[in-house]
Amino acid sequence: MGLYRTFISLLLFSTMCLSFIYLMQVNDMELNARQVDYGNGSRSTKNSESLADHEGKYFDGPRELHTQSHWARVPFTTLTDSLHAFGVYLDDRYRPNYFLRILILQRGNNPTERLACKADGEAFNTWAERYEMCENHGKTYTGWIYSCLVTYNTKPDLKSVILNVYSQNGSLINSQQFAVTSLSPDSSTSTDISNLHRNIRNLSFKTNSNLGVLRSNQTLPILGSQNQKTPPKPKNKVTFKTDQRPGVSIGVCVPPLHSNLYIQNLIDFLEFCWILGANKVFLYIHDLPTDFIHTLSFYLKDKTHLFEILHWDLPANIRQKSYQVIWNNGQILAVQHCLYQNMANFDWLLFLDIDEMLIPKSVYNWQDLLPTVLKGSDDNVAALSFESAFFSWDFDSQVSSPIKYLRHLHRTKRTTVLHSKLLIQAKNVFEVGIHHLSRAVTDSMRVIRVPAEVALLHHYRACIQSDTEWIQCDLVIQDTSALKYETQLSASRDHINRLSQFT
């Protein structure tokens, strides 16, 4: 009898323990669903039924990447197992010196190989200096900018360059030819600089000649000095077909899209960018299901001058395990690629995720916002930084619009700089971060923090309670600033619905 009582007691105790563990797991799942920043990827399953009623068609297909043949690719060319190049650019912003900027996906922080640049026979043949991109977060694969000094007395007319990789003992491992893209649309984009010195720490090294590469032992000036003059504004900035709007040209860069998304949310985002004054939107596609791609292609088929799709083609050995070995599918690499690839053609570049939108408060669009913020000369301005606020679907809404920008009209009262985004003046930037300016072309360049009452980044996601800021998710106010775009947004949605099979 005593043994029976002991057995029953143990059974009841085990049941209570299992119930407690289950409840803790459910609570953790709810917490994680609220904390993860979905950005351009996976969304929470919380309230999925009510969301589906509003957001339109939702795709949760296979994780295999599908693309259309007419979409551009960002090619990652393998130099070695540790080095993959995905863009080479001629930088003339530090005249009389010219540099080749090489975007590199690199394994580890200290590869044993050395990279050198060669072109036009023996016209120049120089070592590359390495600069680590920000926000690699200690992952196995990281982003770098390699720089080679081009030893010409006049502007080189480089169409291609050979990248040579050498081992530690000086033997040639690999040699690849790359097309070169100029960062300036014409020869009038930069100012001659008579006194160019290196004064930024951790960006220089003394080279040696043990590999037989033609290069003196001077320190390579990757960046300009404090006294460097600002390059003048280029003439005839936009050199390819975009929306021909008056004033400055604005491009929007959207880092790699992946996983589960609502197609209608993405299309509303693209239409809203157009309404707000974007000349072109650049979408980087990493991992989306087939039916999503087909629907997106249908929508974009007559809008190639407004939107460009880029297949973010990570190397195969990284693609299958990208979540483990590289931060956020190479987000920081895609950001630099969009900066350097479009610097010659756009005055300003705005970096957004598709759950965000920059809303001017005192004017109607981004074109009108710029003179309001700059108030005069913009030569020494590298970026405008915008605070953000959460427009969560958890907040009460009395509006039943199918368009999220018109439905979510309540936000956190306090704004945050942790999730701020940048509108950068491309010619004045060397490297851009996700939420901050990492490096301007000179240290004298300014970043202007724009007050929330002038313009605010609307972040349409679950609110994140931060220990480092005064964000309070339960302190909410009404913000109807997006309603001034209701007529245009609704007209765009109606037009799309008439043209396509989804509603």
SULLIN-V727588 format. One record per residue. N is the residue number from 1. RES is the residue in three letters. SS is DSSP state (A for helix, B for strand, O for the rest). NEAR is the number of other ideal C-beta (glycine too) atoms within 10 Angstrom. D_LAST is the distance of its C-alpha to the last C-alpha in whole Angstrom. Layout:
{{N | RES | SS | NEAR | D_LAST} {N | RES | SS | NEAR | D_LAST}}
This chain:
{{1 | MET | O | 5 | 68} {2 | GLY | A | 6 | 68} {3 | LEU | A | 7 | 66} {4 | TYR | A | 8 | 63} {5 | ARG | A | 9 | 63} {6 | THR | A | 10 | 62} {7 | PHE | A | 10 | 59} {8 | ILE | A | 10 | 57} {9 | SER | A | 10 | 58} {10 | LEU | A | 10 | 56} {11 | LEU | A | 10 | 53} {12 | LEU | A | 10 | 52} {13 | PHE | A | 10 | 53} {14 | SER | A | 10 | 50} {15 | THR | A | 10 | 48} {16 | MET | A | 10 | 48} {17 | CYS | A | 10 | 47} {18 | LEU | A | 10 | 45} {19 | SER | A | 10 | 43} {20 | PHE | A | 10 | 43} {21 | ILE | A | 10 | 42} {22 | TYR | A | 10 | 39} {23 | LEU | A | 10 | 38} {24 | MET | A | 10 | 39} {25 | GLN | A | 10 | 37} {26 | VAL | A | 10 | 34} {27 | ASN | A | 10 | 35} {28 | ASP | A | 10 | 35} {29 | MET | A | 13 | 31} {30 | GLU | A | 12 | 30} {31 | LEU | A | 10 | 32} {32 | ASN | A | 10 | 31} {33 | ALA | A | 15 | 27} {34 | ARG | A | 17 | 28} {35 | GLN | A | 12 | 30} {36 | VAL | O | 15 | 28} {37 | ASP | O | 14 | 27} {38 | TYR | O | 18 | 23} {39 | GLY | O | 22 | 23} {40 | ASN | O | 26 | 21} {41 | GLY | O | 23 | 22} {42 | SER | O | 13 | 22} {43 | ARG | O | 22 | 20} {44 | SER | O | 18 | 22} {45 | THR | O | 11 | 21} {46 | LYS | O | 14 | 22} {47 | ASN | O | 13 | 20} {48 | SER | A | 12 | 17} {49 | GLU | A | 7 | 16} {50 | SER | A | 10 | 16} {51 | LEU | A | 18 | 14} {52 | ALA | A | 12 | 11} {53 | ASP | A | 11 | 11} {54 | HIS | A | 18 | 10} {55 | GLU | A | 21 | 9} {56 | GLY | O | 21 | 6} {57 | LYS | O | 16 | 7} {58 | TYR | B | 16 | 11} {59 | PHE | B | 18 | 14} {60 | ASP | O | 13 | 17} {61 | GLY | O | 13 | 19} {62 | PRO | O | 11 | 22} {63 | ARG | O | 12 | 24} {64 | GLU | O | 9 | 26} {65 | LEU | O | 18 | 25} {66 | HIS | O | 16 | 23} {67 | THR | O | 18 | 23} {68 | GLN | O | 14 | 23} {69 | SER | O | 4 | 26} {70 | HIS | O | 10 | 26} {71 | TRP | O | 17 | 25} {72 | ALA | B | 12 | 28} {73 | ARG | B | 13 | 30} {74 | VAL | B | 21 | 32} {75 | PRO | O | 12 | 35} {76 | PHE | O | 22 | 37} {77 | THR | B | 17 | 41} {78 | THR | B | 15 | 43} {79 | LEU | O | 23 | 46} {80 | THR | O | 16 | 48} {81 | ASP | O | 11 | 46} {82 | SER | O | 17 | 46} {83 | LEU | B | 22 | 45} {84 | HIS | B | 22 | 42} {85 | ALA | B | 21 | 41} {86 | PHE | B | 25 | 38} {87 | GLY | B | 22 | 39} {88 | VAL | B | 23 | 42} {89 | TYR | B | 20 | 43} {90 | LEU | B | 21 | 46} {91 | ASP | B | 21 | 46} {92 | ASP | B | 19 | 49} {93 | ARG | B | 24 | 48} {94 | TYR | B | 23 | 52} {95 | ARG | O | 18 | 54} {96 | PRO | O | 14 | 57} {97 | ASN | B | 18 | 55} {98 | TYR | B | 21 | 52} {99 | PHE | B | 25 | 50} {100 | LEU | B | 24 | 48} {101 | ARG | B | 22 | 45} {102 | ILE | B | 26 | 44} {103 | LEU | B | 23 | 41} {104 | ILE | B | 26 | 42} {105 | LEU | B | 23 | 40} {106 | GLN | B | 24 | 43} {107 | ARG | B | 19 | 44} {108 | GLY | O | 10 | 47} {109 | ASN | O | 11 | 48} {110 | ASN | O | 7 | 52} {111 | PRO | O | 18 | 51} {112 | THR | O | 12 | 55} {113 | GLU | O | 16 | 54} {114 | ARG | B | 19 | 54} {115 | LEU | B | 23 | 52} {116 | ALA | B | 22 | 54} {117 | CYS | B | 26 | 53} {118 | LYS | B | 19 | 54} {119 | ALA | B | 22 | 54} {120 | ASP | O | 15 | 56} {121 | GLY | O | 7 | 59} {122 | GLU | O | 8 | 61} {123 | ALA | O | 13 | 60} {124 | PHE | B | 21 | 58} {125 | ASN | B | 19 | 58} {126 | THR | B | 22 | 57} {127 | TRP | B | 23 | 56} {128 | ALA | B | 26 | 52} {129 | GLU | B | 20 | 52} {130 | ARG | B | 20 | 49} {131 | TYR | B | 20 | 47} {132 | GLU | B | 15 | 45} {133 | MET | O | 21 | 42} {134 | CYS | O | 17 | 41} {135 | GLU | O | 17 | 39} {136 | ASN | O | 18 | 39} {137 | HIS | O | 10 | 40} {138 | GLY | O | 7 | 43} {139 | LYS | O | 17 | 41} {140 | THR | O | 14 | 42} {141 | TYR | B | 22 | 41} {142 | THR | B | 23 | 41} {143 | GLY | B | 27 | 40} {144 | TRP | B | 21 | 43} {145 | ILE | B | 23 | 44} {146 | TYR | B | 24 | 47} {147 | SER | B | 23 | 49} {148 | CYS | B | 27 | 52} {149 | LEU | B | 23 | 54} {150 | VAL | B | 23 | 54} {151 | THR | O | 15 | 58} {152 | TYR | O | 16 | 58} {153 | ASN | O | 6 | 60} {154 | THR | O | 8 | 57} {155 | LYS | O | 16 | 54} {156 | PRO | O | 20 | 53} {157 | ASP | O | 11 | 51} {158 | LEU | O | 21 | 49} {159 | LYS | O | 11 | 47} {160 | SER | B | 11 | 47} {161 | VAL | B | 22 | 49} {162 | ILE | B | 14 | 50} {163 | LEU | B | 25 | 50} {164 | ASN | B | 19 | 53} {165 | VAL | B | 21 | 53} {166 | TYR | B | 21 | 56} {167 | SER | O | 13 | 57} {168 | GLN | O | 10 | 60} {169 | ASN | O | 8 | 63} {170 | GLY | O | 11 | 62} {171 | SER | O | 9 | 61} {172 | LEU | B | 11 | 58} {173 | ILE | B | 14 | 55} {174 | ASN | B | 15 | 52} {175 | SER | B | 13 | 52} {176 | GLN | B | 13 | 48} {177 | GLN | B | 12 | 47} {178 | PHE | B | 18 | 44} {179 | ALA | B | 10 | 43} {180 | VAL | O | 20 | 44} {181 | THR | B | 17 | 41} {182 | SER | B | 19 | 43} {183 | LEU | O | 22 | 42} {184 | SER | O | 19 | 43} {185 | PRO | O | 17 | 42} {186 | ASP | O | 12 | 46} {187 | SER | O | 13 | 49} {188 | SER | O | 13 | 49} {189 | THR | O | 21 | 47} {190 | SER | O | 22 | 49} {191 | THR | O | 13 | 53} {192 | ASP | O | 9 | 56} {193 | ILE | O | 19 | 57} {194 | SER | O | 8 | 61} {195 | ASN | O | 9 | 61} {196 | LEU | O | 16 | 58} {197 | HIS | O | 14 | 59} {198 | ARG | O | 15 | 57} {199 | ASN | O | 15 | 57} {200 | ILE | O | 17 | 54} {201 | ARG | O | 6 | 55} {202 | ASN | O | 7 | 54} {203 | LEU | O | 20 | 52} {204 | SER | O | 17 | 56} {205 | PHE | O | 11 | 58} {206 | LYS | O | 8 | 61} {207 | THR | O | 20 | 61} {208 | ASN | O | 10 | 64} {209 | SER | O | 11 | 65} {210 | ASN | O | 11 | 65} {211 | LEU | O | 18 | 63} {212 | GLY | O | 10 | 64} {213 | VAL | O | 19 | 61} {214 | LEU | O | 14 | 62} {215 | ARG | O | 19 | 62} {216 | SER | O | 11 | 64} {217 | ASN | O | 8 | 65} {218 | GLN | O | 11 | 63} {219 | THR | O | 14 | 60} {220 | LEU | O | 21 | 57} {221 | PRO | O | 22 | 55} {222 | ILE | O | 24 | 51} {223 | LEU | O | 24 | 51} {224 | GLY | O | 27 | 53} {225 | SER | O | 17 | 55} {226 | GLN | O | 10 | 55} {227 | ASN | O | 14 | 57} {228 | GLN | O | 23 | 54} {229 | LYS | O | 16 | 53} {230 | THR | O | 21 | 50} {231 | PRO | O | 22 | 48} {232 | PRO | O | 12 | 48} {233 | LYS | O | 14 | 44} {234 | PRO | O | 21 | 44} {235 | LYS | O | 10 | 44} {236 | ASN | O | 8 | 41} {237 | LYS | O | 18 | 39} {238 | VAL | O | 20 | 35} {239 | THR | O | 11 | 37} {240 | PHE | O | 9 | 34} {241 | LYS | O | 10 | 31} {242 | THR | O | 18 | 28} {243 | ASP | O | 14 | 27} {244 | GLN | O | 9 | 30} {245 | ARG | O | 14 | 30} {246 | PRO | O | 5 | 34} {247 | GLY | O | 13 | 35} {248 | VAL | O | 19 | 35} {249 | SER | O | 22 | 32} {250 | ILE | B | 26 | 30} {251 | GLY | B | 26 | 28} {252 | VAL | B | 27 | 26} {253 | CYS | B | 25 | 27} {254 | VAL | B | 27 | 24} {255 | PRO | B | 28 | 26} {256 | PRO | B | 26 | 25} {257 | LEU | B | 23 | 22} {258 | HIS | B | 22 | 22} {259 | SER | O | 18 | 21} {260 | ASN | O | 17 | 18} {261 | LEU | B | 24 | 15} {262 | TYR | B | 20 | 12} {263 | ILE | A | 23 | 10} {264 | GLN | A | 24 | 8} {265 | ASN | A | 22 | 11} {266 | LEU | A | 21 | 13} {267 | ILE | A | 20 | 12} {268 | ASP | A | 24 | 12} {269 | PHE | A | 23 | 16} {270 | LEU | A | 24 | 16} {271 | GLU | A | 24 | 15} {272 | PHE | A | 20 | 18} {273 | CYS | A | 25 | 20} {274 | TRP | A | 19 | 21} {275 | ILE | A | 16 | 21} {276 | LEU | A | 21 | 23} {277 | GLY | O | 22 | 26} {278 | ALA | O | 27 | 25} {279 | ASN | O | 24 | 27} {280 | LYS | B | 24 | 25} {281 | VAL | B | 22 | 23} {282 | PHE | B | 22 | 24} {283 | LEU | B | 23 | 22} {284 | TYR | B | 25 | 25} {285 | ILE | B | 25 | 23} {286 | HIS | B | 24 | 25} {287 | ASP | B | 20 | 23} {288 | LEU | O | 26 | 20} {289 | PRO | O | 18 | 19} {290 | THR | A | 14 | 18} {291 | ASP | A | 16 | 15} {292 | PHE | A | 22 | 14} {293 | ILE | A | 20 | 17} {294 | HIS | A | 13 | 15} {295 | THR | A | 19 | 12} {296 | LEU | A | 24 | 14} {297 | SER | A | 14 | 16} {298 | PHE | A | 14 | 14} {299 | TYR | A | 19 | 13} {300 | LEU | A | 19 | 17} {301 | LYS | O | 10 | 18} {302 | ASP | O | 9 | 19} {303 | LYS | O | 13 | 20} {304 | THR | O | 13 | 22} {305 | HIS | O | 13 | 25} {306 | LEU | O | 18 | 22} {307 | PHE | B | 19 | 21} {308 | GLU | B | 19 | 23} {309 | ILE | B | 21 | 23} {310 | LEU | B | 22 | 26} {311 | HIS | B | 18 | 26} {312 | TRP | B | 27 | 28} {313 | ASP | O | 16 | 31} {314 | LEU | O | 26 | 33} {315 | PRO | O | 18 | 36} {316 | ALA | A | 9 | 36} {317 | ASN | A | 13 | 38} {318 | ILE | A | 19 | 36} {319 | ARG | A | 18 | 33} {320 | GLN | O | 12 | 33} {321 | LYS | O | 10 | 35} {322 | SER | A | 21 | 33} {323 | TYR | A | 14 | 33} {324 | GLN | A | 10 | 36} {325 | VAL | A | 16 | 38} {326 | ILE | O | 25 | 36} {327 | TRP | A | 20 | 35} {328 | ASN | A | 22 | 31} {329 | ASN | A | 23 | 30} {330 | GLY | A | 28 | 33} {331 | GLN | A | 21 | 31} {332 | ILE | A | 23 | 34} {333 | LEU | A | 31 | 35} {334 | ALA | A | 26 | 31} {335 | VAL | A | 27 | 32} {336 | GLN | A | 26 | 35} {337 | HIS | A | 23 | 34} {338 | CYS | A | 24 | 32} {339 | LEU | A | 23 | 35} {340 | TYR | A | 23 | 37} {341 | GLN | A | 23 | 35} {342 | ASN | A | 19 | 34} {343 | MET | O | 27 | 37} {344 | ALA | O | 22 | 38} {345 | ASN | O | 19 | 35} {346 | PHE | O | 28 | 34} {347 | ASP | O | 21 | 36} {348 | TRP | B | 23 | 34} {349 | LEU | B | 25 | 31} {350 | LEU | B | 24 | 29} {351 | PHE | B | 24 | 28} {352 | LEU | O | 22 | 25} {353 | ASP | O | 22 | 23} {354 | ILE | O | 22 | 19} {355 | ASP | O | 20 | 20} {356 | GLU | B | 23 | 22} {357 | MET | B | 23 | 22} {358 | LEU | B | 23 | 25} {359 | ILE | B | 22 | 26} {360 | PRO | B | 23 | 29} {361 | LYS | O | 16 | 30} {362 | SER | O | 13 | 33} {363 | VAL | O | 15 | 31} {364 | TYR | O | 13 | 28} {365 | ASN | O | 15 | 27} {366 | TRP | A | 22 | 29} {367 | GLN | A | 20 | 31} {368 | ASP | A | 13 | 33} {369 | LEU | A | 25 | 33} {370 | LEU | A | 23 | 35} {371 | PRO | A | 13 | 38} {372 | THR | A | 14 | 38} {373 | VAL | A | 20 | 38} {374 | LEU | A | 13 | 41} {375 | LYS | O | 9 | 43} {376 | GLY | O | 7 | 45} {377 | SER | O | 8 | 46} {378 | ASP | O | 21 | 43} {379 | ASP | O | 14 | 46} {380 | ASN | O | 13 | 46} {381 | VAL | B | 20 | 43} {382 | ALA | B | 25 | 41} {383 | ALA | B | 26 | 38} {384 | LEU | B | 26 | 36} {385 | SER | B | 18 | 35} {386 | PHE | B | 29 | 33} {387 | GLU | B | 19 | 33} {388 | SER | B | 23 | 30} {389 | ALA | B | 24 | 29} {390 | PHE | B | 25 | 27} {391 | PHE | O | 28 | 23} {392 | SER | O | 20 | 23} {393 | TRP | O | 19 | 20} {394 | ASP | O | 17 | 24} {395 | PHE | O | 19 | 25} {396 | ASP | O | 8 | 24} {397 | SER | O | 18 | 22} {398 | GLN | O | 7 | 22} {399 | VAL | O | 11 | 18} {400 | SER | O | 9 | 15} {401 | SER | O | 17 | 13} {402 | PRO | O | 16 | 10} {403 | ILE | O | 23 | 11} {404 | LYS | A | 23 | 14} {405 | TYR | A | 23 | 17} {406 | LEU | A | 20 | 17} {407 | ARG | A | 18 | 17} {408 | HIS | O | 23 | 19} {409 | LEU | O | 20 | 22} {410 | HIS | B | 19 | 25} {411 | ARG | B | 23 | 27} {412 | THR | B | 25 | 30} {413 | LYS | O | 14 | 33} {414 | ARG | O | 17 | 35} {415 | THR | O | 22 | 34} {416 | THR | B | 21 | 34} {417 | VAL | B | 13 | 36} {418 | LEU | B | 13 | 35} {419 | HIS | B | 23 | 32} {420 | SER | B | 17 | 32} {421 | LYS | B | 22 | 31} {422 | LEU | B | 25 | 33} {423 | LEU | B | 23 | 33} {424 | ILE | B | 25 | 35} {425 | GLN | B | 25 | 38} {426 | ALA | A | 23 | 38} {427 | LYS | A | 24 | 41} {428 | ASN | A | 22 | 43} {429 | VAL | B | 22 | 41} {430 | PHE | B | 26 | 43} {431 | GLU | B | 21 | 40} {432 | VAL | B | 26 | 37} {433 | GLY | O | 17 | 36} {434 | ILE | O | 20 | 33} {435 | HIS | O | 16 | 34} {436 | HIS | O | 16 | 37} {437 | LEU | B | 21 | 39} {438 | SER | B | 16 | 41} {439 | ARG | B | 21 | 44} {440 | ALA | B | 23 | 44} {441 | VAL | O | 21 | 46} {442 | THR | O | 23 | 49} {443 | ASP | O | 14 | 50} {444 | SER | O | 15 | 50} {445 | MET | O | 20 | 47} {446 | ARG | B | 14 | 45} {447 | VAL | B | 14 | 42} {448 | ILE | B | 16 | 41} {449 | ARG | B | 14 | 39} {450 | VAL | B | 21 | 37} {451 | PRO | O | 14 | 37} {452 | ALA | O | 16 | 34} {453 | GLU | O | 9 | 35} {454 | VAL | O | 15 | 34} {455 | ALA | B | 22 | 31} {456 | LEU | B | 23 | 29} {457 | LEU | B | 22 | 27} {458 | HIS | B | 21 | 24} {459 | HIS | B | 25 | 24} {460 | TYR | O | 21 | 21} {461 | ARG | O | 22 | 22} {462 | ALA | O | 21 | 25} {463 | CYS | O | 23 | 28} {464 | ILE | O | 19 | 31} {465 | GLN | O | 13 | 34} {466 | SER | O | 14 | 37} {467 | ASP | O | 5 | 40} {468 | THR | O | 7 | 41} {469 | GLU | O | 14 | 40} {470 | TRP | O | 11 | 39} {471 | ILE | O | 21 | 36} {472 | GLN | O | 13 | 35} {473 | CYS | O | 17 | 32} {474 | ASP | O | 10 | 33} {475 | LEU | O | 11 | 34} {476 | VAL | B | 19 | 31} {477 | ILE | B | 12 | 31} {478 | GLN | B | 10 | 28} {479 | ASP | O | 19 | 27} {480 | THR | O | 11 | 25} {481 | SER | A | 16 | 25} {482 | ALA | A | 20 | 22} {483 | LEU | A | 14 | 21} {484 | LYS | A | 12 | 23} {485 | TYR | A | 21 | 20} {486 | GLU | A | 14 | 18} {487 | THR | A | 10 | 18} {488 | GLN | A | 14 | 17} {489 | LEU | A | 19 | 15} {490 | SER | A | 14 | 13} {491 | ALA | A | 12 | 14} {492 | SER | A | 19 | 12} {493 | ARG | A | 20 | 9} {494 | ASP | A | 10 | 9} {495 | HIS | A | 11 | 11} {496 | ILE | A | 18 | 9} {497 | ASN | A | 14 | 6} {498 | ARG | A | 8 | 9} {499 | LEU | A | 10 | 10} {500 | SER | O | 15 | 8} {501 | GLN | O | 8 | 7} {502 | PHE | O | 14 | 4} {503 | THR | O | 11 | 0}}
